[in-house]
Amino acid sequence: MKTYTVAILGASGAVGEAMISTLEERNFPIKKLVLLASEKSAGRKILFKGKKLTIQKTDEHSFDGCDIVLGAVENDLSKKYAPFIKKAHALFIDNSSAFRLDENVPLVVPEVNGKDVLQHQGIIANPNCSTIIGCMAVYALHQLSVIQSMIVSTYQAVSGAGIKGMREYEKQLSDLAQNKEINVDVFPYQIVSNLIPQIGDFNEEGYTSEEMKMQNESRRILHAPQLKVNCTCVRVPVLRSHSLSMTLHFEKEISLQQAKEAIESAKGCRLIDEPLYPMPLDTSNQDLVYVGRIRKDLTSSKGITLWCCGDQIRKGAAVNAIQICEKCIELGSYK
């Protein structure tokens, strides 16, 4: 079996660390693993397959000799290092939103539009976490009948803000229990005992950047350019795993039985049927998207409403990125 030199850009973050563990869990064919981060994290040791690897400071030469680069950094750093990754002739799987709407860059959820990796020109974008979870939940239904519109509300865990968000939540939780003053840094407001109906900046129409990702990215992944999505994204006081409430309006009516059977057989999904339902605690630290509470929409005969949950750090980010690599190797589109 051919092996690959893989670099993780942003190895010290929550997604970067999950990428490291996922590579080991899935026994990805690695010849050498290169861990890259900022100067602040350089020198830190991380265990991989029983060996301690040292995180290196990232510079323009860090990607020389690499076959694959997994990006787990913010947009500005992805854009900064992309030219150097390209110069090194490495395949860049980017978890930021820097290239997601670039028509020359495939945006891929392997179980949904895996063959799109064949179109890559050196970069493949990993979709937004909630978009991945949502598309996984609805793709089997979209195959039964084209989805014309979706009304979505997301309930996004603090893990979506990375390690800093998780630490702030845990600190606020501790301070609340001890009647201490609660400080706010990562989130715009206190998250413990609260909900924050804003993730990202607002546009002129009052929608946040996170909310628009559900429409713009889902259109590309589902190959549905006319899809209309009305989305509200809410940060919730949950440590890990995002949840979505989704009402789908189809081109033609589908029955509840058809919907349940389709989801039950969908790769990467698990149907949680009555009287049970998906919850963040059940879906954390694993890779399936749980789908349940499937019911007819009371406002339209062609509508279905469902509830789904998935781990934002794993399937919503790290695992999806590794699966993209695996799909590239499977389809022979590595280079």
C-alpha positions in Angstrom: 0.0 0.0 0.0 1.2 3.5 -0.9 1.9 5.7 2.1 1.8 9.5 2.4 3.5 12.3 4.1 0.7 14.3 5.8 1.0 17.7 7.5 -1.6 19.1 9.9 -1.7 22.9 9.8 -3.1 24.0 13.2 -2.2 20.8 15.0 -2.6 22.3 18.5 -6.3 23.2 18.1 -9.4 21.1 18.9 -9.9 20.1 15.2 -6.2 19.6 14.6 -5.9 17.2 17.6 -9.0 15.4 16.4 -7.4 15.0 13.0 -4.4 13.4 14.6 -6.5 10.9 16.5 -8.7 10.2 13.5 -5.7 9.4 11.3 -4.6 6.8 13.9 -8.1 5.4 14.4 -8.8 4.9 10.7 -5.2 3.6 10.1 -4.6 6.1 7.4 -1.6 5.0 5.3 1.0 7.5 6.7 4.7 7.5 5.9 5.4 10.6 8.0 3.2 13.0 10.0 4.2 16.6 10.3 2.6 18.7 13.0 2.5 22.5 12.4 1.2 25.4 14.4 2.1 28.9 15.6 5.3 29.8 17.4 3.4 29.7 20.6 2.6 26.0 20.3 6.0 25.0 18.7 7.9 22.4 20.8 4.8 20.9 22.3 4.7 17.1 22.1 1.7 15.1 20.9 1.4 11.3 20.9 0.7 9.5 17.6 0.9 5.7 17.3 2.9 5.4 20.5 5.5 8.0 19.5 5.8 11.5 20.6 5.9 14.0 17.8 7.0 17.6 18.2 4.9 20.5 16.8 6.9 22.7 14.5 6.5 26.4 13.8 4.9 27.0 10.4 6.7 28.8 7.7 6.8 28.9 3.9 9.0 25.8 3.7 7.0 23.6 6.1 5.1 21.9 3.3 8.2 20.8 1.3 8.0 17.0 0.8 4.4 16.7 1.9 1.8 14.8 -0.1 -1.3 16.0 1.8 -1.9 19.0 4.1 -4.9 19.1 6.4 -5.8 22.6 7.4 -7.3 23.4 10.8 -6.7 27.2 10.9 -8.6 30.4 10.3 -9.3 31.9 6.9 -6.4 34.3 6.9 -3.8 31.6 7.6 -5.4 29.2 5.0 -5.1 31.9 2.4 -1.5 32.8 3.5 -0.2 29.3 3.3 -2.2 28.0 0.3 0.4 29.2 -2.3 3.2 27.5 -0.4 1.2 24.3 -0.2 0.5 24.5 -4.0 4.2 25.2 -4.6 5.1 22.0 -2.7 2.6 20.1 -5.0 0.6 18.9 -1.9 -3.1 18.4 -1.8 -4.7 20.9 0.6 -7.8 19.8 2.5 -8.9 23.1 4.1 -11.3 23.2 7.1 -11.7 27.0 7.0 -14.3 28.9 4.9 -11.6 30.6 2.8 -12.3 28.6 -0.4 -15.7 27.1 0.2 -17.5 29.2 -2.4 -14.7 29.2 -4.9 -16.1 27.5 -8.0 -12.7 26.0 -8.8 -12.6 24.3 -5.3 -14.8 21.3 -4.6 -16.8 21.4 -1.4 -17.2 17.9 -0.3 -19.1 15.6 2.1 -17.9 12.2 0.9 -21.2 10.3 1.6 -23.1 13.0 -0.4 -20.9 14.3 -3.3 -17.7 12.3 -3.0 -17.1 12.2 -6.7 -16.6 16.0 -6.7 -13.1 15.4 -5.4 -12.2 14.4 -9.0 -12.6 18.1 -9.9 -9.9 19.4 -7.5 -7.0 21.6 -8.7 -4.9 21.2 -5.5 -7.5 22.4 -2.9 -10.6 20.7 -1.5 -12.8 22.6 1.0 -14.2 21.0 4.1 -17.8 22.4 4.6 -19.1 24.2 7.7 -19.8 21.9 10.6 -23.6 22.4 10.7 -23.8 22.2 7.0 -22.1 18.8 7.0 -24.4 17.5 9.7 -27.5 18.9 7.9 -26.6 17.6 4.5 -25.9 14.1 5.9 -29.3 14.1 7.5 -31.3 15.2 4.4 -29.3 13.7 1.4 -31.2 10.4 1.4 -34.5 12.4 1.3 -33.2 14.7 -1.4 -32.7 11.6 -3.6 -36.3 10.6 -3.1 -37.5 14.1 -4.2 -35.7 17.3 -4.8 -35.6 19.6 -1.8 -36.8 23.0 -2.8 -36.4 24.8 0.5 -35.4 24.3 4.1 -36.2 26.1 7.3 -33.4 25.4 9.7 -32.6 26.2 13.3 -29.2 25.1 14.6 -28.3 24.6 18.3 -24.5 24.8 18.2 -22.3 23.6 21.0 -19.4 25.7 22.3 -17.0 23.2 20.7 -17.8 25.2 17.5 -15.6 28.0 18.9 -12.7 25.6 19.4 -10.7 24.8 22.5 -11.0 28.4 23.7 -14.8 28.2 23.5 -14.9 24.9 25.4 -12.6 26.3 28.1 -14.6 29.5 28.5 -17.8 27.4 28.9 -16.2 25.2 31.5 -14.7 28.2 33.4 -18.1 30.0 33.4 -19.8 26.8 34.6 -17.3 26.5 37.5 -17.5 30.2 38.4 -21.3 30.1 38.4 -21.3 27.1 40.8 -19.0 29.1 43.1 -20.9 32.3 42.8 -17.9 34.0 41.2 -18.1 36.8 38.7 -18.4 35.4 35.2 -16.1 36.8 32.6 -16.7 36.9 28.9 -14.0 36.7 26.2 -14.6 34.2 23.4 -18.4 34.6 23.1 -20.2 38.0 22.9 -22.2 37.2 26.0 -22.2 34.8 28.9 -23.0 31.3 27.5 -23.6 29.4 30.7 -27.4 29.4 31.5 -27.9 31.4 28.3 -28.6 31.1 24.5 -26.9 33.4 22.0 -28.8 33.8 18.7 -25.7 35.0 16.8 -22.8 33.1 15.3 -20.7 35.3 13.0 -21.3 38.8 11.8 -24.7 40.2 10.5 -25.3 41.1 6.9 -27.6 43.9 5.7 -30.6 41.6 5.8 -30.0 40.7 9.4 -28.6 37.2 8.8 -25.3 36.1 10.2 -22.4 34.7 8.2 -23.0 31.3 9.9 -26.6 31.3 8.8 -25.8 32.0 5.2 -23.4 29.1 5.0 -26.3 26.7 5.4 -27.8 27.9 2.1 -24.6 28.7 0.1 -22.8 25.6 1.0 -25.7 23.2 0.9 -26.5 24.3 -2.7 -23.0 23.2 -3.8 -22.9 19.9 -1.8 -26.4 18.8 -2.8 -26.0 20.1 -6.4 -29.1 22.2 -5.9 -28.3 25.7 -7.1 -31.9 26.9 -6.6 -32.3 25.6 -3.0 -33.7 28.2 -0.6 -32.7 28.1 3.0 -33.9 30.2 5.9 -31.6 29.5 8.9 -31.2 30.7 12.5 -28.0 29.7 14.3 -27.9 29.7 18.1 -25.0 29.0 20.4 -26.2 26.9 23.3 -24.6 25.9 26.6 -23.6 22.4 25.5 -20.0 21.3 25.4 -20.0 19.2 22.3 -22.2 18.1 19.4 -24.4 20.3 17.3 -28.2 19.8 16.9 -30.4 21.0 14.0 -34.2 21.3 13.6 -35.0 21.1 9.8 -38.2 21.5 7.9 -37.8 20.4 4.3 -40.2 21.2 1.4 -40.0 18.8 -1.6 -40.8 18.9 -5.2 -43.2 16.0 -4.6 -44.8 14.5 -1.5 -43.0 11.7 0.2 -44.4 9.5 3.0 -43.1 9.2 6.5 -42.3 5.6 5.9 -40.3 6.4 2.8 -38.4 9.1 4.7 -37.6 6.8 7.6 -36.5 3.9 5.4 -34.3 6.2 3.4 -32.5 7.7 6.4 -32.2 4.2 8.0 -30.3 3.0 5.0 -28.2 6.2 4.5 -24.5 5.8 4.9 -23.2 7.7 7.9 -26.6 8.2 9.5 -28.5 6.4 12.3 -32.3 6.6 12.6 -33.4 7.1 16.2 -37.1 6.4 16.0 -39.9 7.0 18.4 -40.1 7.1 21.4 -36.3 7.9 21.4 -34.6 10.9 19.7 -31.1 12.1 19.1 -29.3 14.2 21.7 -25.9 15.8 21.9 -24.7 13.5 24.7 -25.4 10.5 22.6 -23.7 11.8 19.5 -20.5 13.2 21.0 -17.1 11.5 20.4 -18.4 9.4 17.5 -18.9 9.9 13.7 -22.5 9.1 12.8 -25.3 11.7 12.4 -28.3 10.7 14.4 -31.7 11.6 12.8 -35.1 11.4 14.5 -38.4 13.1 15.3 -39.4 12.7 11.7 -42.9 14.0 11.1 -45.1 15.6 8.5 -44.9 19.4 8.2 -48.2 20.9 9.4 -48.0 23.8 6.9 -47.4 21.8 3.7 -48.3 18.3 2.4 -44.9 18.2 0.7 -43.0 19.0 3.9 -41.1 16.8 6.4 -39.7 18.0 9.7 -36.8 16.3 11.4 -34.2 16.7 14.2 -30.6 15.6 13.9 -27.4 15.7 16.0 -23.7 15.2 15.2 -20.3 15.7 16.7 -19.0 19.1 15.4 -15.3 18.3 16.0 -15.4 14.8 14.4 -17.8 14.4 11.5 -18.4 18.1 11.4 -14.7 18.8 10.8 -11.8 16.4 11.4 -13.3 13.1 10.3 -14.9 14.6 7.2 -11.5 15.9 6.2 -9.8 12.5 6.5 -12.7 10.9 4.6 -12.1 13.4 1.8 -8.4 12.2 1.7 -9.6 8.6 1.6 -12.0 9.3 -1.2 -9.3 11.0 -3.2 -7.1 7.9 -2.9 -10.0 5.6 -3.6 -10.9 7.4 -6.8 -7.4 8.1 -7.9 -7.6 11.8 -7.7 -4.8 12.3 -5.2 -2.7 14.4 -7.6 
